[in-house]
Amino acid sequence: MEIEIDRLTKVEGHGSLTINVEEGKVEELRLNIFEGSRFFESFMRGRRFEEAAEMASRICGICSYSHYLTALKAVEKALGVEIPEGTVALRKLITLAETAQSHILHLYFLAAADYLGYESILAMSKDHVEEVKRALRLKKLSNDILSMVGGRSLHGVPNALGGFAAVPTKQQLERMLKRVKETDDDVEKMLELFTSLEVPKFERKAEGLALAKEGTFALYEGEEISSTWGASFKVDDYQQHLIESVVPHSTAKHSIHSTTGESFYVGALARVNLQKDHLSPKAKEAIETLGDKFRELNPYINNLAQAIEVVHCFEEISNILERFISGELKMERPIEVKPKEGEGASATEAPRGTLYHHYRINGEGKITYANVITPTAQNLRRMEDDMRALVPQILDLPRDEIVLTLEKLIRAYDPCISCATHFLEVKFI
């Protein structure tokens, strides 16, 4: 039997799925990615170091701030720029807001319809109008926080080396804090919804990787990568541990961990598995309440991990806003940075997982080397491996259920290849 999903839509970019099964065994499985190559790393070479972050932000229309901040972090590392506490806190505020808005987009607009039995969120809105309104409120709030700190909700510009070109006023912070505190009920009901959904029963041994920093739920800060299998490595050494390769059926590279020779996963599930103890109080309480329902080896649980992270994000946003309003944290302006030869590799946690940027800069301040590894490029091989294990277990299901189960698995990883809820056409041969 051959299963063909001709085009994956509503996952950023273009792709398809082909599976060939003979006598219950998967003979061939390809998650075909045919999105056109974009060559960001190539055309960043020769540009000045001040341009790196703004150019990098254009890599993604959903996680633009993740690329911006990771590029800034790498350039600052290369040039030896010290970052004051207030700037770190504002960048964490941006990271938390972008994580929340991205997760809300994925959970409500892409994943929820699958589990509630609808074709799309538009169809779902007829019977679940309050849930859709809740999603819109939470997403708007997250976008407004990004606009307050970054100038706009997408491709913000006030971030600069060592500080911010513009900062919010105390009055803006106070108004935003009031709005965040008013969302407690929305956040609680969001968690209730995604806790109540029944996920497919599927588990397999897998290694999760995520950024780590002692004493915090690491999203922006951190210089070490931690593993659910107990190992760790320095961000500076990422090229010794993450082995990328080109595969014939994908314009996106695949990744394995050099230590194990196997695929791995990144994203909310890896972060929550590794950093449970550093979640905010309400998020930690949610994990404890779920108990065995939070299955650490089930990739479908990534949706639930994202919901838990939304709880964490809004609670931490509130804490940071309060610290600025009280005067504990101070806003910092940019600093003058003179060019010098240097090299810097950095990592942050984008909503979909660990994101790496790496630059070399010459004495004239020009970029001579650029490397970017996105979360989805790290997850693609894992997604294929999961489907190879899953398909033999679901062959007795009706064909439309086989397709939906596979779609749910792909979407659980929240791949950044474009955005819709269902794939266009499925053909069985």
Secondary structure, DSSP 8 states (H G I E B T S, - for coil): -EEEEEEE-SSBS-EEEEEEEETTEEEEEEEEE------HHHHHTTSBGGGHHHHHHTT-SSSHHHHHHHHHHHHHHHHT----HHHHHHHHHHHHHHHHHHHHHHIIIIIHHHHHT-SSHHHHTTT-HHHHHHHHHHHHHHHHHHHHHHSSSSS---EETTEESS---HHHHHHHHHHHHTTHHHHHHHHHHHHHS---------EEEEEEBTTB--SS--SEEEETTS-EEEGGGHHHHEEEE--TTBSS-EEEETTTTB-EE-SHHHHHHHHGGGS-HHHHHHHHHHGGGS-TT-GGGHHHHHHHHHHHHHHHHHHHHHHHHHTSS------------EEEEEEEEETTEEEEEEEEE-TTSBEEEEEEE-HHHHHHHHHHHHHHHHHHHHTTS-HHHHHHHHHHHHHHT--SSB--SS-S-EEE-
